[in-house]
Amino acid sequence: MGRLDGKVIILTAAAQGIGQAAALAFAREGAKVIATDINESKLQELEKYPGIQTRVLDVTKKKQIDQFANEVERLDVLFNVAGVCLDSPGWRAVE
């Protein structure tokens, strides 16, 4: 038994780096992990691990967030790894 057995955890920016490491650690501890990211190809690499589901999600798009939130039946932990640099070219506020 893991320390997170029965817990449902959603992570943003889970396809690589800190997000990916956290998704793998949470799954190893028994959590059901819903890993989200905008990078579908990198995200698919997580699908081979037990306990991890993936979902392409752009956290800067309110419509996508609302749709995703309506589909989630239960949530114990939300780990928001995604960040937005306000000075990035092409960045604009969520509508």
DSSP file with accessible surface (Angstrom, degrees, kcal/mol):
  #  RESIDUE AA STRUCTURE BP1 BP2  ACC     N-H-->O    O-->H-N    N-H-->O    O-->H-N    TCO  KAPPA ALPHA  PHI   PSI    X-CA   Y-CA   Z-CA
    1    1 A M              0   0  221      0, 0.0     2,-0.2     0, 0.0    29,-0.1   0.000 360.0 360.0 360.0 138.2    0.0    0.0    0.0
    2    2 A G    >   -     0   0   22     27,-0.1     3,-1.2     1,-0.1    27,-0.1  -0.529 360.0-111.3 -97.9 166.5    1.2    3.5   -0.9
    3    3 A R  T 3  S+     0   0  207      1,-0.2    27,-0.1    -2,-0.2    -1,-0.1   0.680 117.5  45.3 -68.1 -17.3    0.7    6.7    1.1
    4    4 A L  T >  S+     0   0   43     25,-2.4     3,-2.4    22,-0.2    -1,-0.2   0.181  76.2 150.7-114.9  18.8   -1.6    8.0   -1.6
    5    5 A D  T <  S+     0   0   69     -3,-1.2    26,-0.2    24,-0.4    25,-0.1  -0.228  74.0  10.9 -52.4 130.4   -3.8    4.9   -2.2
    6    6 A G  T 3  S+     0   0   51     24,-1.0     2,-0.3     1,-0.3    -1,-0.3   0.378  97.4 127.2  83.4  -4.8   -7.3    6.0   -3.2
    7    7 A K    <   -     0   0   88     -3,-2.4    25,-3.0    23,-0.1     2,-0.5  -0.628  51.0-144.1 -87.2 145.8   -6.4    9.6   -3.8
    8    8 A V  E     -a   32   0A  11     -2,-0.3    68,-2.6    23,-0.2    69,-1.9  -0.950  21.0-174.8-109.9 122.3   -7.1   11.4   -7.1
    9    9 A I  E     -ab  33  77A   1     23,-2.7    25,-3.0    -2,-0.5     2,-0.5  -0.972  11.7-161.6-123.9 129.4   -4.5   13.9   -8.2
   10   10 A I  E     -ab  34  78A   8     67,-2.5    69,-3.0    -2,-0.4     2,-0.4  -0.935  11.4-171.5-107.7 131.8   -4.6   16.2  -11.2
   11   11 A L  E     -ab  35  79A   0     23,-2.3    25,-2.6    -2,-0.5     3,-0.3  -0.971  10.5-151.9-121.4 138.9   -1.4   17.8  -12.4
   12   12 A T  S    S+     0   0    9     67,-1.9    69,-0.5    -2,-0.4    25,-0.2  -0.707  82.6  22.2 -99.2 159.4   -0.9   20.5  -15.0
   13   13 A A  S    S+     0   0   29     -2,-0.3     3,-0.5    44,-0.2     6,-0.4   0.899  79.8 147.8  52.1  46.6    2.3   20.7  -17.1
   14   14 A A        +     0   0    0     22,-2.8    23,-0.2    -3,-0.3     9,-0.1   0.460  38.6  89.1 -92.5  -0.4    2.9   17.0  -16.4
   15   15 A A  S    S-     0   0    0     21,-0.3     2,-0.3     1,-0.1    -1,-0.2   0.733  99.1  -4.5 -75.1 -21.3    4.6   16.0  -19.7
   16   16 A Q  S >> S+     0   0  103     -3,-0.5     4,-1.0    27,-0.0     3,-0.8  -0.965 105.4  14.7-159.3 171.8    8.1   16.8  -18.6
   17   17 A G  H 3> S-     0   0   54     -2,-0.3     4,-2.4     1,-0.2     5,-0.2  -0.204 120.8  -7.3  61.3-139.6   10.4   18.1  -15.8
   18   18 A I  H 3> S+     0   0  125      1,-0.2     4,-2.6     2,-0.2    -1,-0.2   0.882 136.1  54.8 -59.5 -41.1    8.9   18.7  -12.3
   19   19 A G  H <> S+     0   0    1     -3,-0.8     4,-2.4    -6,-0.4    -5,-0.2   0.925 110.4  45.0 -61.0 -44.3    5.4   17.8  -13.5
   20   20 A Q  H  X S+     0   0   51     -4,-1.0     4,-2.5    -7,-0.3     5,-0.2   0.932 113.0  50.5 -65.9 -44.4    6.4   14.5  -14.9
   21   21 A A  H  X S+     0   0   57     -4,-2.4     4,-2.3     1,-0.2    -2,-0.2   0.908 112.2  47.8 -60.4 -41.2    8.5   13.6  -11.9
   22   22 A A  H  X S+     0   0   14     -4,-2.6     4,-3.0    -5,-0.2     5,-0.3   0.918 109.6  52.5 -66.6 -43.1    5.6   14.4   -9.6
   23   23 A A  H  X S+     0   0    0     -4,-2.4     4,-2.3    -5,-0.2    -2,-0.2   0.930 112.1  45.8 -58.5 -45.8    3.1   12.4  -11.7
   24   24 A L  H  X S+     0   0   31     -4,-2.5     4,-2.4     2,-0.2    -1,-0.2   0.916 113.7  48.7 -65.2 -41.7    5.4    9.3  -11.5
   25   25 A A  H  X S+     0   0   35     -4,-2.3     4,-1.3    -5,-0.2    -2,-0.2   0.923 111.8  48.6 -65.2 -43.7    6.0    9.7   -7.8
   26   26 A F  H  <>S+     0   0   48     -4,-3.0     5,-2.2     1,-0.2     3,-0.3   0.916 112.2  49.1 -62.8 -43.1    2.3   10.1   -7.0
   27   27 A A  H ><5S+     0   0   17     -4,-2.3     3,-1.9    -5,-0.3    -1,-0.2   0.908 107.1  55.2 -64.2 -41.2    1.4    7.1   -9.1
   28   28 A R  H 3<5S+     0   0  183     -4,-2.4    -1,-0.2     1,-0.3    -2,-0.2   0.819 105.0  54.8 -60.6 -29.0    4.1    5.0   -7.4
   29   29 A E  T 3<5S-     0   0   56     -4,-1.3   -25,-2.4    -3,-0.3   -24,-0.4   0.321 128.5 -97.2 -89.2   7.2    2.5    5.9   -4.1
   30   30 A G  T < 5S+     0   0   29     -3,-1.9   -24,-1.0     1,-0.3    -3,-0.2   0.472  74.6 141.4  98.9   2.2   -0.9    4.5   -5.3
   31   31 A A      < -     0   0    3     -5,-2.2     2,-0.7   -26,-0.2    -1,-0.3  -0.421  56.1-122.0 -76.0 153.2   -2.7    7.7   -6.5
   32   32 A K  E     -a    8   0A  95    -25,-3.0   -23,-2.7   -28,-0.2     2,-0.5  -0.879  39.1-158.6 -87.9 114.7   -4.9    7.8   -9.5
   33   33 A V  E     -ac   9  52A   0     18,-3.3    20,-3.1    -2,-0.7     2,-0.7  -0.854  19.7-164.4-105.6 130.2   -3.1   10.6  -11.5
   34   34 A I  E     -ac  10  53A  15    -25,-3.0   -23,-2.3    -2,-0.5     2,-0.5  -0.945  18.8-163.2-109.6 104.2   -4.7   12.7  -14.2
   35   35 A A  E     -ac  11  54A   0     18,-3.3    20,-2.1    -2,-0.7     2,-0.3  -0.804   8.2-173.4 -94.7 125.0   -1.7   14.2  -16.0
   36   36 A T  E     + c   0  55A   1    -25,-2.6   -22,-2.8    -2,-0.5   -21,-0.3  -0.865  15.3 141.9-120.0 152.8   -2.5   17.2  -18.2
   37   37 A D  E     - c   0  56A  17     18,-1.2    20,-2.1    -2,-0.3    21,-0.1  -0.953  52.0-120.3-172.0 165.0   -0.3   19.2  -20.6
   38   38 A I  S    S+     0   0  110     -2,-0.3     2,-1.2    18,-0.2    20,-0.1   0.640  94.9  84.4 -89.0 -15.4   -0.4   21.0  -24.0
   39   39 A N     >  -     0   0   54      1,-0.2     4,-2.4    18,-0.1     5,-0.2  -0.695  57.8-179.1 -92.2  92.0    2.3   18.7  -25.4
   40   40 A E  H  > S+     0   0  114     -2,-1.2     4,-2.1     1,-0.2    -1,-0.2   0.883  76.6  52.3 -62.0 -41.6    0.4   15.6  -26.5
   41   41 A S  H  > S+     0   0   79      1,-0.2     4,-0.6     2,-0.2    -1,-0.2   0.925 114.3  41.8 -65.9 -42.3    3.4   13.7  -27.8
   42   42 A K  H >4 S+     0   0   63      1,-0.2     3,-0.9     2,-0.2     4,-0.4   0.890 112.0  56.5 -69.6 -35.8    5.4   14.1  -24.5
   43   43 A L  H >< S+     0   0    2     -4,-2.4     3,-1.9     1,-0.2     4,-0.4   0.883  96.9  63.3 -62.8 -37.6    2.3   13.4  -22.5
   44   44 A Q  H >< S+     0   0   97     -4,-2.1     3,-1.3     1,-0.3     4,-0.3   0.772  87.8  71.2 -60.7 -25.2    1.7   10.1  -24.2
   45   45 A E  G X< S+     0   0   87     -3,-0.9     3,-0.6    -4,-0.6    -1,-0.3   0.776  93.6  56.8 -62.3 -24.3    5.0    8.8  -22.7
   46   46 A L  G X  S+     0   0    0     -3,-1.9     3,-1.8    -4,-0.4    -1,-0.3   0.673  84.8  81.3 -79.5 -18.2    3.2    8.8  -19.3
   47   47 A E  G <  S+     0   0  107     -3,-1.3    -1,-0.2    -4,-0.4    -2,-0.2   0.715  80.2  66.4 -64.4 -19.1    0.5    6.4  -20.5
   48   48 A K  G <  S+     0   0  156     -3,-0.6    -1,-0.3    -4,-0.3    -2,-0.1   0.604  84.7  88.7 -78.2  -9.7    2.7    3.4  -20.0
   49   49 A Y  S X  S-     0   0   93     -3,-1.8     3,-1.6    -4,-0.1    -3,-0.0  -0.760  85.6-113.7 -94.1 131.5    2.8    3.8  -16.3
   50   50 A P  T 3  S+     0   0  115      0, 0.0     3,-0.1     0, 0.0    -2,-0.1  -0.310  99.1  24.6 -60.0 138.7    0.1    2.2  -14.1
   51   51 A G  T 3  S+     0   0   42      1,-0.2   -18,-3.3    -4,-0.1     2,-0.5   0.411  96.7 110.4  90.9  -2.7   -2.2    4.7  -12.3
   52   52 A I  E <   -c   33   0A  15     -3,-1.6     2,-0.3   -20,-0.2   -18,-0.2  -0.935  39.9-178.8-114.9 125.0   -1.7    7.5  -14.8
   53   53 A Q  E     -c   34   0A  97    -20,-3.1   -18,-3.3    -2,-0.5     2,-0.3  -0.874  18.2-145.2-107.1 150.6   -4.3    8.9  -17.2
   54   54 A T  E     +c   35   0A  34     -2,-0.3     2,-0.3   -20,-0.2   -18,-0.2  -0.860  17.4 179.3-120.0 156.8   -3.4   11.7  -19.6
   55   55 A R  E     -c   36   0A  66    -20,-2.1   -18,-1.2    -2,-0.3     2,-0.4  -0.942  28.9-127.5-154.1 125.2   -5.4   14.6  -21.0
   56   56 A V  E     +c   37   0A  62     -2,-0.3     2,-0.3   -20,-0.2   -18,-0.2  -0.644  43.8 163.7 -72.3 126.1   -4.3   17.3  -23.4
   57   57 A L        -     0   0    9    -20,-2.1     2,-0.7    -2,-0.4   -44,-0.2  -0.956  34.1-153.5-151.6 128.2   -5.3   20.6  -21.7
   58   58 A D    >   -     0   0   36     -2,-0.3     3,-2.0     3,-0.1     7,-0.3  -0.908  10.2-160.4-101.8 108.3   -4.2   24.2  -22.2
   59   59 A V  T 3  S+     0   0   42     -2,-0.7    -1,-0.1     1,-0.3    35,-0.1   0.544  87.1  65.8 -71.4  -3.8   -4.7   25.9  -18.9
   60   60 A T  T 3  S+     0   0   32      1,-0.1     2,-0.7    33,-0.0    35,-0.3   0.451  86.5  81.9 -91.5   0.2   -4.8   29.3  -20.6
   61   61 A K    <>  -     0   0   84     -3,-2.0     4,-2.1     1,-0.2     3,-0.3  -0.886  62.7-164.6-110.2 105.4   -8.1   28.4  -22.3
   62   62 A K  H  > S+     0   0   98     -2,-0.7     4,-2.9    33,-0.3     5,-0.2   0.880  88.8  56.1 -56.5 -40.8  -11.0   28.9  -20.0
   63   63 A K  H  > S+     0   0  174      1,-0.2     4,-2.3     2,-0.2    -1,-0.2   0.917 108.6  47.4 -60.7 -42.1  -13.4   26.8  -22.2
   64   64 A Q  H  > S+     0   0   70     -3,-0.3     4,-2.5     2,-0.2    -1,-0.2   0.907 112.7  49.3 -65.6 -40.5  -11.0   23.8  -21.9
   65   65 A I  H  X S+     0   0   63     -4,-2.1     4,-2.9    -7,-0.3    -2,-0.2   0.934 111.2  49.0 -64.6 -45.4  -10.7   24.2  -18.2
   66   66 A D  H  X S+     0   0   67     -4,-2.9     4,-1.9     2,-0.2    -2,-0.2   0.923 112.6  47.8 -60.8 -44.3  -14.4   24.4  -17.7
   67   67 A Q  H  X S+     0   0  104     -4,-2.3     4,-1.0    -5,-0.2    -1,-0.2   0.938 113.6  47.4 -63.0 -45.6  -15.1   21.3  -19.8
   68   68 A F  H >X S+     0   0   22     -4,-2.5     4,-1.2     1,-0.2     3,-0.9   0.929 109.8  52.9 -61.5 -45.9  -12.4   19.4  -18.0
   69   69 A A  H 3< S+     0   0   57     -4,-2.9     3,-0.4     1,-0.3    -1,-0.2   0.876 106.3  53.6 -59.8 -37.1  -13.7   20.4  -14.6
   70   70 A N  H 3< S+     0   0  142     -4,-1.9    -1,-0.3     1,-0.2    -2,-0.2   0.738 108.4  50.8 -69.5 -22.4  -17.2   19.2  -15.5
   71   71 A E  H << S+     0   0   96     -4,-1.0     2,-0.5    -3,-0.9    -1,-0.2   0.669  87.5  95.2 -88.3 -18.9  -15.8   15.8  -16.4
   72   72 A V     <  -     0   0   37     -4,-1.2     3,-0.1    -3,-0.4    -4,-0.0  -0.634  51.2-173.3 -79.9 123.1  -13.8   15.3  -13.2
   73   73 A E        +     0   0  197     -2,-0.5     2,-0.3     1,-0.3    -1,-0.2   0.807  68.3   8.1 -84.7 -32.5  -15.9   13.3  -10.7
   74   74 A R        -     0   0  127      0, 0.0     2,-0.3     0, 0.0    -1,-0.3  -0.997  58.8-173.5-151.5 147.9  -13.6   13.6   -7.7
   75   75 A L        +     0   0   81     -2,-0.3   -66,-0.2    -3,-0.1     3,-0.1  -0.979  15.4 166.4-148.1 127.8  -10.4   15.4   -6.8
   76   76 A D  S    S+     0   0   62    -68,-2.6     2,-0.4     1,-0.4   -67,-0.2   0.710  76.4  20.3-104.9 -36.4   -8.2   15.2   -3.7
   77   77 A V  E     -b    9   0A  57    -69,-1.9   -67,-2.5     2,-0.0     2,-0.5  -0.999  55.1-165.7-139.7 134.6   -5.2   17.2   -4.9
   78   78 A L  E     -b   10   0A 108     -2,-0.4     2,-0.7   -69,-0.2   -67,-0.2  -0.986   8.3-171.6-116.7 119.2   -4.6   19.7   -7.6
   79   79 A F  E     -b   11   0A  72    -69,-3.0   -67,-1.9    -2,-0.5     2,-1.1  -0.911   6.6-162.3-112.5 101.4   -0.9   20.3   -8.4
   80   80 A N        +     0   0   99     -2,-0.7   -67,-0.1   -69,-0.2   -69,-0.1  -0.734  25.5 157.3 -89.1  98.8   -0.6   23.3  -10.7
   81   81 A V        +     0   0   43     -2,-1.1    -1,-0.2   -69,-0.5   -68,-0.2   0.728  42.4 103.4 -90.1 -25.5    2.9   23.1  -12.2
   82   82 A A        -     0   0   24     -3,-0.2     2,-0.3   -63,-0.0   -70,-0.1  -0.245  49.6-175.5 -63.0 142.7    2.0   25.1  -15.3
   83   83 A G        -     0   0   71      2,-0.0     2,-0.4   -70,-0.0   -24,-0.1  -0.950  15.9-146.5-136.3 156.9    3.1   28.7  -15.4
   84   84 A V        -     0   0   64     -2,-0.3     2,-0.7     7,-0.0     3,-0.0  -0.993  10.0-143.8-126.5 129.0    2.6   31.6  -17.9
   85   85 A C    >   -     0   0   75     -2,-0.4     3,-2.0     1,-0.1     6,-0.1  -0.835   8.8-153.3 -92.0 114.9    5.2   34.2  -18.6
   86   86 A L  T 3  S+     0   0  119     -2,-0.7    -1,-0.1     1,-0.3     5,-0.1   0.716  93.0  55.9 -64.3 -19.1    3.4   37.5  -19.1
   87   87 A D  T 3  S+     0   0  152      2,-0.1    -1,-0.3     3,-0.0     3,-0.1   0.420  79.0 122.5 -91.9   1.4    6.1   38.8  -21.3
   88   88 A S  S X  S-     0   0   52     -3,-2.0     3,-1.9     1,-0.1     2,-0.1  -0.416  73.0-106.8 -66.1 137.0    6.0   35.9  -23.7
   89   89 A P  T 3  S+     0   0  133      0, 0.0    -1,-0.1     0, 0.0     3,-0.1  -0.382 105.0  17.3 -60.8 135.9    5.3   36.9  -27.3
   90   90 A G  T 3  S+     0   0   81      1,-0.3     2,-0.2    -3,-0.1    -2,-0.1   0.380  90.3 137.6  84.7  -6.2    1.8   35.9  -28.3
   91   91 A W    <   +     0   0   94     -3,-1.9     2,-0.3    -6,-0.1    -1,-0.3  -0.499  24.6 170.6 -73.7 140.9    0.6   35.5  -24.7
   92   92 A R        -     0   0  132     -2,-0.2     3,-0.1    -3,-0.1    -4,-0.0  -0.986  37.2 -87.2-145.2 159.5   -2.9   37.0  -23.9
   93   93 A A        -     0   0   62     -2,-0.3     2,-0.1     1,-0.1   -33,-0.0  -0.209  51.6 -92.2 -65.5 152.7   -5.2   36.8  -21.0
   94   94 A V              0   0   72      1,-0.1   -33,-0.1   -35,-0.1    -1,-0.1  -0.420 360.0 360.0 -63.6 136.9   -7.8   34.0  -20.6
   95   95 A E              0   0  163    -35,-0.3   -33,-0.3    -2,-0.1   -32,-0.2  -0.672 360.0 360.0 -95.4 360.0  -11.1   34.9  -22.2
